[in-house]
Amino acid sequence: MWKKTGCVLLSAALALTLAACGGDEESGDTIKIGVISPVTGPSSDPGQRVREGATIAAEVINAGGGVDGRDVELEFADDASTPEDAVLKLKELSGKGVHYFTGTVNSTVAIALSNFLLESNDMYVLTAAQSQDPLDQQKNGNIFAMSNTNVQYGETYLPWIENNLAPKTVAVLAETSDYGNNEIASLEAAWSSPTSPQIIVERFDREQSDYSAQLTKLISKNPDALYAVAGGTDLPAKILKQAKELGFTGQGLSGPSTISGAFIEAGGDAVNGVVSANVYASTLDNPTNVEFVKRFQAKYGRLPSAEAALGYDSVWTMVQAIDEAGDPTDLEKVAKIYKDGEWETTRGPRKFDETGRMINETYIVKVEDGNPVVIQ
């Protein structure tokens, strides 16, 4: 990634080589990146995972000498899953001289932040939020996204369910949020033909801890599959676990980007056999991901989730672009290089599409014997 006295960092796996080769001893200022994600409120679980991944990225970069001797400094802020708190925290970080931002997991928050930055050149990378609105409405080409949209996930995941699992009836327990609404809309659009699975929907509030009332109603309909639509990793696992405890014996399904070490830990044996879709799997065999998983397990004692990987990739790729631009204050140049470049990520080499969304593969992931396994 960075050239220093003859050393070239090709991936996270080679980061420590740079430290051995040395570099410019004049460190200068740090490169500040604001990581705005929820660590309180209903989306605290994925928000914390984003922070964890971003932290690993900064550690790897700084161990390799930083950018021309300047360390990457992460400025963390809790948006509490609300647009108002997110904008307030962005203003606070801007006042500290931060011009690079990432971390968002909620679409409503992403829309609020991107609207605030419409007239700015500050760079903003949506980590896990799936809304396309921030990209379509931007003016200056400075807003990007790491994950898929609901529609993109649905284009692969939902036909796979219909063609490979062939359920006649799918019970859906979905959170009352924009994410839940979008997932239900995707299901209804994808399964609209007379031969498609019939869906039965119940809703819940993320503040709930007991889903037995909704699950009992759904299970009474004898569905072939139960689809948990809930952001994060712990919550959908808990829903599917409670469904098993209430006697559900059909196929478990989880919304996109949920199966991870934390999901399996929360669900235990009850989530064996559960299927989901993701842009990331901890088993992906490329040098950046192998090193990332190794470091993540050493630091946190579990496998990384997709949110953690996307948090890592957001910081990792932004800093690659900053380094290539040569001047972190030239925000327009950094954004153009970022948009046009190909970047090493935990998912392999990736580019952005014309809107600024990273072009991803969608994997079908299944829990087998307590491990997440890519089955397609």
N, C-alpha and C positions, 0 to 999 in steps of 0.2 A: 504494500500500500504506500509506504513512504520511503523515499530514497534518502539514505543517510550514510555518508562515508562508504559508499559501495554496497550497502546492504539494501535489499528490497523486501518489504513485507508483502508477501503474496496472499496470506490468509491469517486467520486468528491462530492457526497452528504454528505459524512462524513468528509470532509477535515477540517472543523472548529473544529471538536472534538479534533483533535490533538493539535490545538493551546491551547485549554483549559487544555489538559493533560500535556503540557510542553514538555521538551526535553533537549538535551544537550545544555548548555549555550555557549559552545565554538564553535563559528560559523565557523572559518576557512575560506578558500577560497570559492568563489562562483563556481557553476557549470555552465560553459558557453556553450550556444547552439547558433550556428549561424543560423539565419533564412534568407536565401537568396531568395527573391521573388521580382517580379516587382511591383513597385509602381509608375513608370513612363513608358511610352511606351504603346504599343497596348494591353498588358495583365495586365495593372495596376489594373483593377477591381478585378479579382480573386487573384492577388498577395496581395492586401490590405486585402481581406477577410482572407487569410492565416495568415497574421500578427495578425489580430484581434483574431482569435482562439488561436494562440500560446500565445498571451498575457494573455488571460483568464486562460490557463493552468498554466502558470508561477505564476499567482496571487493565484490560488487555492493551488498549491504546496507550495508556500512560506507562505501562511496563515496557512498551516498545519505544519509548522516547517522546511520545506525544506528537504534536505537529510543530516541526521546527523548534523543538525544545519546550513548547508550551503544552502544559497538561490540559486535558479536557475536564472541566468542572461542571458537574450536574447540579442544577438548582431545582430541587423537588418542591412541588406544590400540590396540595390536596384540593381537588375541585368538588369533592363530596357528591359527585354525580349530578351536579346542578349547573346549568348554563351561567347563572348569576355569579356563583362562586368561581367558576372557571375564568370568566372575563376579569373579575377582580384580581385573581392571582396572576393572570397574564399582564395586567397593568402594573402590578407590583414588580414582577420580574423585568418588565421593560424598563422600569425605573432604575433597575440595577445594571442596565446595559446589556441585557440578554436580547439577542436577535434571532436565535434558533430555538424552535419549540417542537416538542413531540409529546406522546404519552396518552392521547385521548382514547377512551374505550366506548364512550356513549355518543351516539349520533347527534342527539340534541346539543350536547356540549360541543361537538366538532363544528356544527353549524354556527353556533354562537361565536366561537373563537374565529372561525374563518370570516364571518361577517365583520367582526371587529378589525380584522387584518386586511380587509378589501383594498384599502388605499395604501397599504404598507408593503415594503419589500422584504420584511422579516419572513424567514422560512418557517413553515409549519408542516410537519409530517404526521398525519393521522396514523396512529399505531394499529389499533384494532377496530375502531369505529367503521361501520360498513356503509354509511350514507355516501351517495355520489354527489349530493348537492354542493358541498364545499368545493369540489373540483370543478363542477360545471359552472359555478357562479363566480369563480375567482377572476381577477382582472390582470394580475401581474405575473402569472406563472410561477408563483412561489409556494403553492399549496400542493401537497403530495399525499399519497395513501399507500400503506403497506399491505393491507388485507384485501380480501374480496368483498364485493357487495353481496347482499342477500340473494339478488338475482343470479349473480355469477355462481355462488355456491349451489343454488337450486338447479341450475342448468346441468350439473353433474350428479349431485346427490339424489335429487328426487326421482329422476328416471332410473338411477341405479336401484333405489329401493323398489320401485314398481316392477322393474324387469328381473331383478335377482331375488328379492324376497317375496314378491307377489302377494302382499297383504290385501285382503278384501276390505278391511276396515282398520283405520288408524286413529286411535284416540290421541288427542293433542292437549297437553296441559301447558299453557303459554302464559308468561308474565304479562301484566298489564303495562305495556310500555311501547314506544315506537318500534323497538326491536321485535317484541311479540307480535305487534300488528303487521310488520313487514314479513315476518316468517309465515304467518297465517295467509297473507295475501299471496306469497310465493307458492304455498301448498295449494291454494284454491286455483291459481292459474295453471300450475303444472298438472294437477289431477282433476281436470275439468271434463274429461270424456266419460261416457257411460261405463267404460271398462276400467277406469282408473280407481284407485282406492277411495273409499268413502271416508271423510274425516268427521270426527266428533270432537268438538272443542269445549274446553273449560278454561277459565282464566284464574290467575292468582296474583296477589300483590307480593312483591319481593320481600316485604317486611314479615311475611308469614314464616312460621317455622314448622307448621303442621299442614299437610296437604291432603289429609285423609278424606275430608268431605268431597273435594273435587275428584280425587282418585277413585273413591268408592262409586261415584256416579259413572265415571268412565269405565271402570272395570265391569260394572253391571251390564254394560252393552256387549260384553264378550269380544273385545277388539283383538285382531291378530297382532297388532303392534301398538306400543305406547311411545309417543314422541314427546320428550321433555324440551320445551323451548324456554331456556333461561340463560342469561348471560353469565359468564364466568365458568368455573370448573366444579366447585364444591356443590353449588345449588342443584344443577341438573342431576348430579350423582345422588344427592339426597332424595330427590323426587323419585328417581328410578328405584332406589333402595326401599323407600317406603311402599312403592307399588308392589314390590316383591313380597314385602311383609304383609300386605293386604291380600295376597293371593294371586297376583297377576303372574301368568306363566308364559306370556307371549314374547315377541321380539322387542327388546328395548332399543329405542332410537334416541339420540341426543342431537341438539342443534349444532350447527357448524362451529368448529373451533373450540371444542369443549374437552375432548378426551386428552388426558395428560396424567402425570404422576399424581397430582393433587386430586383429580377426578377419581382415579382408581383407589386412592387412599380413603377418600370420603365414602365411596360406594362399596368397597370391599368385594366380597364374592358376588354380591347382587348385581354388579355391573359387568361381570364376565359375559361376553357375547354381545354387549352393546355396540352399536355401530354409529359412526358420525362421519362428517366430512371436515377436511382441514387443508390449509395451505402449508402446514408444517407437521412433521412427525420427528420425534427425538431419535428415531432410527435412521434418518436420512444419512447416507454415507458420502459425505464430502468433507474436506479438511476443516472448513470453517465450523461446520456443525459438530463434528467429532470433538474438536477442541472446546467448543462452547458447552456441549453436554458434560464433558469431563469437568470443566471449571464449575459449572452450575451445580452438579452433584456434590462436588467437594465443598462448595460454599453453603448450599442449602439442604443437602441430604435427600434430594428427590430429583426426578426427571423434570425438565422444563416443560411448561405449557406453551401453546402457540403464542399467548400474550407475552410470555417471557422472551421467546425467540423474536417476535416482532419488535419488542422493546429494544432488544440487542441490535437487530438489523437497522432500526431507525437511527440510533446513535452511530453505529458502525459505518453505515453508508453515507450519512451526512458528513461525517468527519473525513471520509475518503474524498468527497467532493470539495470540502474546504481545503484539504491539503493540495488537491490538484489545481484549484484556483489560485493558490499561493497567497491570497489575501482574504482573511475572514470578514473584513469590512466591506468587501465588494459583493454585496448580497445578490445583485442581479447576475453577476458572473457565476457565483456559486450555484444559483438556482438553474441557470442554463446548462452548466456542466452536469448537474445532478439529473436534469430531465433527459439529456441526450446520452448519458453514459450507461455502461453496463457495470453492475456492482456485485462483488462477492457477498453473499448472504448465507445465513444458516440453511437456506433452501437451494443453494447453488447460485450460479450467475443469473442475475435478473436485470431487466430493463423496465422502463415505465412506458405506458401507452400514451396516446396523444392527450389524454386528460390529466395525466400525472399520477395515475394509479399503477402500482407495480403489477406486471404481468406474471401471474402465478399459475402453477399447476394445482388442481384440486385433487386431493387424495381421499380415498375411502379408508377409514381407520376403524379397526375392531379391537376390542379388549379380548385378548386370548391368554388364559392362565395368568391373569394379573399384569399383563403387559400390553401397551399399545402397539398394534401391528398394522402396517399398511397392506391392505388386501387388494387394492387397485390404485 
